[in-house]
Amino acid sequence: MQFVILTGASRGLGAAMAERLLSPSRQLVCVARSPNEALAAKARARGARLDYRLCDLSDAAAAVRLADSLGQAMKSASDVSRFVLINNAGMIEPIGPVETLAAAPLAAALQLNLAAAMLLTGSFLAATDASGAERRVLNVSSGAARYPVAGWSAYCSAKAALDMFTRCIKAEQGDRPNAARACSLAPGVIDTDMQVTIRAADQADFPPVERFRKLKADGALGSPDEVAGRILAYLERDDYGEREIDDIREH
Ligand SMILES: NC(=O)c1ccc[n+]([C@@H]2O[C@H](COP(=O)([O-])OP(=O)(O)OC[C@H]3O[C@@H](n4cnc5c(N)ncnc54)[C@H](OP(=O)(O)O)[C@@H]3O)[C@@H](O)[C@H]2O)c1
């Protein structure tokens, strides 16, 4: 059996991955602030094992409680051949020049996009270390981790740090027995609520906004389901983790 934890499963890319992961032979644990009734209905219809946790991962204390609880769930799981953690939850805001960013939204963005993923990864690695099962961590990154974007300093910085964190996991796991494999994967531009928020930004806050409006008008955004399928196929690869920084558009 696979045991998969997926954050940000209420909508967008995460919801699309969750739907594809539903199976009676897989324990799927989803996390988001809001429920996903369509996913719950599909899980019931397919006899899939879905454990859906409501948690605000931008709240550091709530993220710690969740990480502890998921650690317990992983430790008490039996017959697991592979544990998977997909850190997908993310937010693009706050958008604007850094001198306009308020402390609270900035802290929330760094907590969600970076600190929560680090915390969940730590709990995942600790809880599964002695399991003997294969272990894979997928951090959903962004092209914006790898080049600067005016108005997105919070997002770019957190995603760049998520990339570096993934490289550090690889360095720490090294060639120890049953080393966990990790990858920070950019998913391309996808037609989700995050893109709605991006297109609604004021040009003064986000100078390249027109480029994103044009991508939508040109039908150039990936569909969440199609991208989800490609990411989950990538996660299955035998050489998963050999490239710890990658971009699904290159595959
Ligand atoms: N869309 C793109 O073009 C694009 C491009 C590059 C990278 N990405 C990355 O892909 C991932 C998925 O993005 P998306 O486009 O699917 O975004 P989305 O449509 O905005 O969905 C974001 C997901 O994250 C969850 N989330 C947001 N804040 C949360 C919080 N405080 N606590 C817990 N969960 C939270 C949301 O659930 P709730 O609101 O219910 O909490 C939702 O399920 C993100 O990491 C994003 O950075 C997206």
The ligand as an SDF file (V2000), in Angstrom:
LIG
                    3D

 48 52  0  0  0  0  0  0  0  0999 V2000
   -1.1780   27.9050  -10.9810 N   0  0  0  0  0  0  0  0  0  0  0  0
    0.0370   28.1380  -11.4940 C   0  0  0  0  0  0  0  0  0  0  0  0
    0.1790   28.6790  -12.6150 O   0  0  0  0  0  0  0  0  0  0  0  0
    1.2530   27.7200  -10.7280 C   0  0  0  0  0  0  0  0  0  0  0  0
    2.5080   27.9580  -11.3380 C   0  0  0  0  0  0  0  0  0  0  0  0
    3.6550   27.5810  -10.6580 C   0  0  0  0  0  0  0  0  0  0  0  0
    3.5580   26.9790   -9.4090 C   0  0  0  0  0  0  0  0  0  0  0  0
    2.3260   26.7600   -8.8470 N   0  0  0  0  0  0  0  0  0  0  0  0
    2.2910   26.1120   -7.5310 C   0  0  0  0  0  0  0  0  0  0  0  0
    1.3990   25.0070   -7.5780 O   0  0  0  0  0  0  0  0  0  0  0  0
    0.8310   24.8020   -6.2810 C   0  0  0  0  0  0  0  0  0  0  0  0
   -0.6760   24.7200   -6.4040 C   0  0  0  0  0  0  0  0  0  0  0  0
   -1.1220   25.9690   -6.8860 O   0  0  0  0  0  0  0  0  0  0  0  0
   -2.5830   26.1940   -7.5060 P   0  0  0  0  0  0  0  0  0  0  0  0
   -2.3960   26.9760   -8.7270 O   0  0  0  0  0  0  0  0  0  0  0  0
   -3.3460   24.9320   -7.5270 O   0  0  0  0  0  0  0  0  0  0  0  0
   -3.1680   27.1850   -6.3910 O   0  0  0  0  0  0  0  0  0  0  0  0
   -4.6590   27.4240   -5.8930 P   0  0  0  0  0  0  0  0  0  0  0  0
   -5.6250   27.0850   -6.9490 O   0  0  0  0  0  0  0  0  0  0  0  0
   -4.6590   28.7850   -5.3190 O   0  0  0  0  0  0  0  0  0  0  0  0
   -4.8140   26.3340   -4.7080 O   0  0  0  0  0  0  0  0  0  0  0  0
   -3.9990   26.4470   -3.5830 C   0  0  0  0  0  0  0  0  0  0  0  0
   -4.2590   25.2850   -2.6580 C   0  0  0  0  0  0  0  0  0  0  0  0
   -3.4740   25.5140   -1.4770 O   0  0  0  0  0  0  0  0  0  0  0  0
   -4.3350   25.5300   -0.3620 C   0  0  0  0  0  0  0  0  0  0  0  0
   -3.9370   26.5200    0.6200 N   0  0  0  0  0  0  0  0  0  0  0  0
   -3.7860   27.8600    0.3990 C   0  0  0  0  0  0  0  0  0  0  0  0
   -3.5140   28.4690    1.5490 N   0  0  0  0  0  0  0  0  0  0  0  0
   -3.4910   27.5010    2.5070 C   0  0  0  0  0  0  0  0  0  0  0  0
   -3.2710   27.5300    3.8970 C   0  0  0  0  0  0  0  0  0  0  0  0
   -3.0420   28.6730    4.5560 N   0  0  0  0  0  0  0  0  0  0  0  0
   -3.3280   26.3580    4.5770 N   0  0  0  0  0  0  0  0  0  0  0  0
   -3.5830   25.2070    3.9320 C   0  0  0  0  0  0  0  0  0  0  0  0
   -3.7900   25.1190    2.6220 N   0  0  0  0  0  0  0  0  0  0  0  0
   -3.7520   26.2720    1.9160 C   0  0  0  0  0  0  0  0  0  0  0  0
   -5.7070   25.8930   -0.9080 C   0  0  0  0  0  0  0  0  0  0  0  0
   -6.7250   25.3790   -0.0740 O   0  0  0  0  0  0  0  0  0  0  0  0
   -7.6070   26.2860    0.9330 P   0  0  0  0  0  0  0  0  0  0  0  0
   -7.7760   27.6320    0.3440 O   0  0  0  0  0  0  0  0  0  0  0  0
   -8.8530   25.4870    1.0600 O   0  0  0  0  0  0  0  0  0  0  0  0
   -6.8030   26.2970    2.1850 O   0  0  0  0  0  0  0  0  0  0  0  0
   -5.6990   25.1770   -2.2440 C   0  0  0  0  0  0  0  0  0  0  0  0
   -6.0870   23.8340   -2.0710 O   0  0  0  0  0  0  0  0  0  0  0  0
    1.3210   25.9640   -5.4170 C   0  0  0  0  0  0  0  0  0  0  0  0
    2.4040   25.5500   -4.6360 O   0  0  0  0  0  0  0  0  0  0  0  0
    1.7620   26.9970   -6.4330 C   0  0  0  0  0  0  0  0  0  0  0  0
    2.7450   27.8670   -5.9140 O   0  0  0  0  0  0  0  0  0  0  0  0
    1.1780   27.1210   -9.4730 C   0  0  0  0  0  0  0  0  0  0  0  0
  1  2  1  0
  2  3  2  0
  2  4  1  0
  4  5  1  0
  4 48  2  0
  5  6  2  0
  6  7  1  0
  7  8  2  0
  8  9  1  0
  8 48  1  0
  9 10  1  0
  9 46  1  0
 10 11  1  0
 11 12  1  0
 11 44  1  0
 12 13  1  0
 13 14  1  0
 14 15  2  0
 14 16  1  0
 14 17  1  0
 17 18  1  0
 18 19  2  0
 18 20  1  0
 18 21  1  0
 21 22  1  0
 22 23  1  0
 23 24  1  0
 23 42  1  0
 24 25  1  0
 25 26  1  0
 25 36  1  0
 26 27  1  0
 26 35  1  0
 27 28  2  0
 28 29  1  0
 29 30  1  0
 29 35  2  0
 30 31  1  0
 30 32  2  0
 32 33  1  0
 33 34  2  0
 34 35  1  0
 36 37  1  0
 36 42  1  0
 37 38  1  0
 38 39  2  0
 38 40  1  0
 38 41  1  0
 42 43  1  0
 44 45  1  0
 44 46  1  0
 46 47  1  0
M  CHG  2   8   1  16  -1
M  END
$$$$
